[in-house]
Amino acid sequence: MTYLSAASALFLSALIIVAIARQKTGRVFQKHVLLFAISLLVCAIISNVLISIYITEPGLSQETGIVLSKRVQATFDYMFGITIGAFIVVATTAGITSRKDFFRYMTNEFPNSYVFYVFIMVVTIVTILVSPVHVAQVNPPLISFEPYFLFINGLAVATLILYAPYRFILHMRRTNPGEEVRRDTFLIIFGISGFAVGELLFEILLPNFQIDLRAPGFILEMALVGLIAFGVREKSFLQTLIVPEAEAHLLTKPTYELDRGYTYAVLERDASQAFEIFKDYVTHGTQGLCITRRAPKAVMTEYGLERTPILWLSRVATEKNAVRPSPPEKVALAVEHFIEVSEHCVVLLDGLEYLVSHNDFGSVLALLHDLNESVAMREAVLLVPFDPTAFNEREIALVRRELRLLGPLAEEFGPVARVSR
């Protein structure tokens, strides 16, 4: 029964590993951390089976084999706990996309909650390796543990159970994701917490009462890990949208001050003033989002934007921070999501002509109508660079009715919005 259950668990783990490995995602480092964590569980199952076979050989102490089996499997399980903790940190920290980013985070944010978490797990592993364990009966196994052993293992399980909800729920409060992402996040929490409870139950508590359910425990634990793998399957780019953050908090007086709750058409040919206003806002404590036709790296270099999220408005780009121009609802979703999760933000939508070329003017005008309402409700500021030479008189008139006018060419088309300089 034990071997059959172990084989079933290994089959489940193989399916999970293949599914994760084949996943096409922009968060490759997160995928690799999860794969490594599951590999540790596979090692735990294999070592448990091999030791169980070994102790059936004539002349060998079964008591010693049972203790060795427990210690090796528990060590791998808590190493899985350490790795799944790293996965939780990576999944809830948007700036971590590589091993280098992870070590930089651990250095810059030291001490942090993960350091305390790892400390508890390491102490538990040491306790498992050095604590005396008494096997009173072999079949079914009756194992007695020292009180401090039970206390430390209980503390480790409680830490794992609490750490996942703490990080993920805090992250959801910051990012305000949609219902699907919320549902999958709770599946991940349930999978991690359920595994921790199962480990304590099947490997420590039940053997202490002469109950051996280790065989079905293998399958149940791998099924719970499967929930984690299901929950992290790739979603839209909004999942990896950087948490709103101001570029800087300069103490100097801002150059531009616009009335909040309005959308501004910045009439110019090269969008330079729109970017100038945007940079002025985000360097004086305002959270900003830039959607542009230009490559994000070029925008970051030219305007010195390192923390501000930048989305590339492109039909062919495959980067995780690219958003397609058609249908225009994709752009609306990005802007509205950002406005909802930030406080009095500023958004720069550069590429109106590009949007019109891939849709039609009516659809893009409807997009501006919707965004104008969202901006008004959240007291945000939306900047839309607008080249009047690319549109006819009727189209310019419709834009003038919906948006406030700014920019060097604005006076030719009507009253200019008030801006303090």
C-alpha positions in Angstrom: 0.0 0.0 0.0 2.8 2.4 0.9 4.6 1.7 -2.4 1.4 2.1 -4.4 0.6 5.4 -2.8 4.2 6.6 -3.3 4.0 5.7 -7.0 0.7 7.6 -7.3 2.2 10.6 -5.6 5.2 10.5 -7.9 2.9 10.3 -10.9 1.0 13.3 -9.7 4.3 15.2 -9.1 5.5 14.3 -12.6 2.3 15.8 -14.1 2.7 18.9 -12.0 6.4 19.4 -12.9 5.6 18.9 -16.6 2.7 21.4 -16.5 4.8 24.0 -14.7 7.8 23.5 -17.0 5.7 23.9 -20.1 4.1 27.1 -18.8 4.9 30.2 -20.9 5.2 33.0 -18.4 7.0 36.3 -18.0 7.9 35.3 -14.4 10.5 32.6 -15.2 12.3 32.9 -11.9 9.0 32.3 -10.0 8.4 29.2 -12.1 11.9 27.9 -11.4 11.5 28.4 -7.6 8.3 26.4 -7.6 9.8 23.7 -9.7 12.7 23.4 -7.3 10.3 23.2 -4.3 8.3 20.4 -5.9 11.6 18.5 -6.7 12.4 18.5 -3.0 9.0 16.8 -2.3 9.9 14.2 -5.0 13.2 13.6 -3.2 11.3 13.2 0.1 9.0 10.5 -1.4 11.8 8.6 -3.1 14.0 8.6 -0.1 11.2 7.4 2.1 10.5 4.5 -0.3 14.1 3.6 -0.6 14.7 3.6 3.1 11.5 1.5 3.6 12.9 -1.1 1.2 16.3 -1.0 2.8 15.0 -1.7 6.3 13.2 -4.8 5.2 16.5 -6.5 4.5 17.4 -9.3 7.0 19.5 -8.3 10.0 18.8 -4.6 9.9 17.2 -2.7 12.7 13.7 -1.6 11.6 13.5 0.9 14.5 16.6 2.6 13.2 15.3 2.6 9.6 11.9 4.1 10.7 13.7 6.9 12.5 16.0 7.5 9.5 13.1 7.5 7.1 11.2 10.1 9.2 14.2 12.4 9.6 15.2 12.3 5.9 11.7 12.9 4.7 11.0 15.7 7.3 14.3 17.4 6.3 13.2 17.4 2.7 9.7 18.6 3.6 11.0 21.6 5.6 13.5 22.4 2.9 10.4 22.5 0.7 8.9 24.9 3.3 12.0 27.2 2.9 11.7 27.1 -0.9 8.0 27.6 -0.9 8.5 30.6 1.4 10.9 32.0 -1.2 8.2 31.4 -3.8 5.7 33.4 -1.7 8.2 36.3 -1.5 8.8 36.2 -5.3 5.1 36.0 -6.1 4.2 38.9 -3.9 7.1 41.2 -4.8 6.8 42.6 -8.3 10.4 43.8 -8.6 11.9 40.3 -8.1 12.3 38.7 -11.5 15.7 36.9 -11.1 18.0 35.4 -8.6 20.0 38.7 -8.5 16.8 40.6 -7.7 16.0 38.2 -4.9 19.4 38.6 -3.3 19.2 42.4 -3.7 15.8 42.4 -2.0 17.1 40.3 0.9 20.1 42.7 1.3 18.2 45.9 1.0 15.2 44.9 3.0 17.1 43.0 5.8 15.8 42.1 8.2 12.5 41.1 6.8 9.7 38.5 7.5 11.3 35.9 5.3 14.5 35.9 7.4 12.4 35.1 10.5 10.5 32.5 8.5 13.7 30.7 7.4 15.1 30.9 10.9 12.1 28.9 12.2 12.5 26.3 9.5 16.2 25.9 10.0 15.7 25.5 13.8 13.1 22.8 13.1 15.4 20.9 10.7 18.2 20.9 13.3 15.7 19.7 16.0 14.5 16.9 13.7 18.1 15.7 13.1 19.3 15.8 16.7 16.2 15.1 18.8 15.9 11.5 20.2 13.0 9.6 18.9 11.7 6.4 20.5 10.0 3.7 18.3 7.9 1.7 20.8 6.3 -0.5 18.1 7.3 -1.2 14.4 4.1 -2.5 12.8 2.0 -0.4 13.0 4.6 2.2 14.0 4.2 3.8 17.4 6.6 6.6 17.8 7.0 8.9 20.8 8.6 12.4 20.4 10.0 14.7 23.0 7.7 17.6 24.0 10.0 20.3 22.7 10.2 18.4 19.4 6.4 18.6 19.1 6.4 22.2 20.1 9.0 23.3 17.6 7.4 21.4 14.7 4.0 22.9 15.7 5.6 26.3 15.6 7.1 25.7 12.2 3.8 24.5 10.8 2.0 27.5 12.3 4.6 29.8 10.7 4.0 28.3 7.3 0.2 28.4 7.7 0.3 32.1 8.7 3.1 33.3 6.3 1.3 32.5 3.1 -2.0 34.3 3.9 0.0 37.2 5.4 2.0 37.8 2.3 -0.7 37.1 -0.3 -3.5 39.0 1.4 -1.3 42.0 2.0 -0.3 41.8 -1.7 -3.9 41.7 -2.9 -4.8 44.7 -0.8 -2.1 46.6 -2.5 -2.9 45.5 -6.1 -6.7 45.0 -5.9 -6.8 42.2 -8.4 -9.9 40.8 -10.2 -12.1 37.9 -9.0 -10.2 35.2 -10.9 -6.9 36.2 -9.5 -8.3 36.4 -6.0 -9.8 32.9 -6.3 -6.5 31.4 -7.5 -4.6 33.2 -4.8 -6.8 31.6 -2.1 -6.3 28.2 -3.9 -2.5 28.8 -3.5 -3.0 29.7 0.2 -5.1 26.6 0.8 -2.6 24.4 -1.0 0.4 25.7 1.1 -1.5 25.7 4.4 -3.1 22.3 3.7 0.3 20.7 2.9 1.7 22.1 6.2 -1.2 20.7 8.2 -0.9 17.3 6.4 2.8 17.1 7.2 2.2 17.7 10.9 -0.8 15.3 11.0 0.5 12.3 8.9 4.2 12.4 9.9 4.1 13.4 13.6 0.8 13.5 15.4 -0.9 10.2 14.0 2.3 8.1 14.5 2.3 9.3 18.1 -1.1 7.6 18.5 -0.2 4.4 16.6 -2.0 5.4 13.4 -0.2 5.0 10.1 -1.7 7.0 7.3 1.5 7.9 5.6 0.5 6.2 2.3 -2.6 8.3 1.6 -0.8 11.3 3.0 1.6 11.2 0.1 -1.2 11.5 -2.4 -3.1 14.2 -0.5 0.0 16.3 0.0 0.9 16.2 -3.7 -2.7 17.0 -4.6 -2.5 20.1 -2.4 0.8 21.1 -4.2 -1.2 20.6 -7.5 -3.5 23.4 -6.3 -0.5 25.7 -5.9 0.6 24.9 -9.5 -2.9 25.5 -10.8 -3.2 28.8 -9.0 0.0 30.2 -10.5 -0.8 29.4 -14.2 -0.2 32.4 -16.5 -2.8 35.2 -16.6 -3.0 38.6 -18.2 -0.2 41.2 -18.0 -2.2 42.9 -15.2 -1.1 40.3 -12.8 2.5 41.4 -13.2 1.7 45.1 -13.4 4.1 46.9 -10.9 2.5 48.0 -7.7 1.9 51.8 -7.9 4.9 53.7 -6.6 6.1 57.2 -6.9 9.3 57.7 -8.8 10.7 60.1 -6.2 9.6 62.6 -3.5 11.5 65.7 -4.3 11.2 68.6 -1.9 11.2 71.2 -4.5 8.0 72.8 -5.7 6.4 71.0 -8.7 6.6 72.8 -12.0 3.1 71.9 -13.1 -0.1 71.8 -11.1 -3.3 70.6 -13.0 -6.8 70.3 -11.7 -7.4 66.7 -10.7 -10.2 64.6 -12.0 -9.7 65.6 -15.7 -8.3 64.3 -18.9 -6.0 66.6 -20.8 -5.2 66.5 -24.5 -1.7 67.9 -24.8 -1.6 69.3 -28.3 1.9 68.9 -29.7 3.7 67.0 -32.4 6.3 65.1 -30.3 4.7 64.5 -26.9 7.6 66.2 -25.2 5.6 68.5 -22.9 3.3 65.6 -21.9 6.3 63.6 -20.8 7.7 66.7 -19.0 4.5 67.1 -17.1 4.3 63.4 -16.3 7.9 63.3 -15.0 7.3 66.4 -12.9 4.3 64.7 -11.2 5.9 61.3 -10.6 9.1 62.8 -9.1 7.1 64.8 -6.6 5.4 61.9 -4.9 2.6 61.1 -7.4 2.1 57.4 -8.5 2.2 57.2 -12.3 1.6 54.9 -15.2 3.0 55.4 -18.6 1.6 53.7 -21.7 3.6 54.6 -24.7 4.5 53.7 -28.3 8.2 54.0 -27.5 10.2 51.2 -26.1 10.1 51.3 -22.3 13.9 51.0 -21.9 14.3 54.1 -24.1 11.7 56.0 -22.0 13.3 54.9 -18.8 16.8 56.1 -20.0 15.6 59.5 -21.4 13.5 60.5 -18.5 15.2 58.7 -15.6 12.2 56.6 -14.7 13.2 53.5 -12.7 10.2 52.7 -10.5 7.4 54.0 -12.6 5.5 51.2 -14.5 5.7 51.6 -18.2 3.6 49.6 -20.7 4.6 49.3 -24.3 1.7 49.9 -26.7 2.6 47.5 -29.4 0.9 44.9 -31.7 4.0 42.8 -32.1 6.0 43.1 -28.9 6.0 40.0 -26.7 7.4 41.5 -23.5 5.4 41.0 -20.3 4.8 44.8 -20.1 3.3 45.1 -23.6 -0.3 45.8 -24.3 -1.9 45.4 -27.7 -3.8 48.3 -29.2 -6.8 46.3 -30.4 -9.4 46.1 -29.0 -9.1 49.4 -27.2 -10.6 47.7 -24.1 -7.2 46.2 -23.4 -5.8 49.7 -22.8 -8.9 50.7 -20.8 -8.4 47.7 -18.6 -4.8 48.6 -17.9 -5.6 52.3 -17.1 -8.7 51.6 -15.0 -6.9 48.9 -13.0 -4.1 51.2 -12.2 -6.4 54.1 -11.2 -8.3 51.8 -8.9 -5.2 50.5 -7.0 -3.5 53.9 -6.7 -4.2 57.2 -4.9 -4.6 60.3 -7.0 -2.4 59.1 -9.7 -1.3 60.5 -13.1 -1.5 58.4 -16.3 0.2 59.2 -19.6 -1.4 57.6 -22.7 1.0 58.2 -25.5 -0.1 56.8 -28.9 -3.6 58.0 -29.7 -2.8 58.0 -33.4 -1.6 54.4 -33.2 -4.8 53.4 -31.4 -6.9 55.0 -34.2 -4.9 53.3 -36.9 -5.6 49.8 -35.4 -9.2 50.5 -34.5 -11.3 53.5 -35.6 -11.8 57.0 -34.3 -15.2 56.2 -32.8 -13.9 53.3 -30.7 -10.9 55.4 -29.5 -13.2 58.3 -28.6 -15.4 55.9 -26.7 -12.3 54.8 -24.8 -11.5 58.4 -23.9 -15.1 58.8 -22.7 -14.8 55.9 -20.4 -11.4 56.8 -19.1 -12.6 60.4 -18.5 -15.3 59.1 -16.2 -12.8 56.8 -14.3 -10.4 59.7 -13.9 -13.1 62.0 -12.5 -14.3 59.4 -10.0 -10.8 58.7 -8.6 -9.5 62.3 -8.9 -6.7 61.2 -11.1 -5.0 63.0 -14.0 -4.8 61.6 -17.5 -2.5 63.1 -20.1 -3.1 62.3 -23.8 -0.5 63.7 -26.3 -2.5 64.7 -29.4 -1.1 65.8 -32.7 -3.8 67.9 -34.4 -2.3 67.5 -37.8 -3.1 63.8 -37.8 -6.9 64.4 -37.4 -9.6 66.3 -39.3 -11.6 69.2 -38.0 -14.6 67.1 -36.9 -12.4 64.7 -34.9 -10.6 67.6 -33.3 -13.9 69.2 -32.3 -15.1 65.9 -30.7 -11.9 65.6 -28.7 -12.1 69.3 -27.7 -15.6 68.7 -26.3 -14.5 65.7 -24.2 -11.0 66.7 -23.0 -9.3 69.8 -21.6 -6.7 71.3 -23.9 -3.0 71.9 -23.1 0.2 72.3 -25.1 1.9 74.7 -27.5 -0.7 74.2 -30.2 -3.8 74.3 -27.9 -4.5 78.1 -28.4 -5.3 77.5 -32.1 -8.3 75.3 -31.2 -10.0 76.9 -28.2 -9.6 77.8 -24.5 -6.5 76.4 -22.8 -6.8 74.6 -19.5 -5.3 76.4 -16.5 -1.8 75.2 -15.5 0.4 76.6 -12.8 4.1 76.9 -13.6 
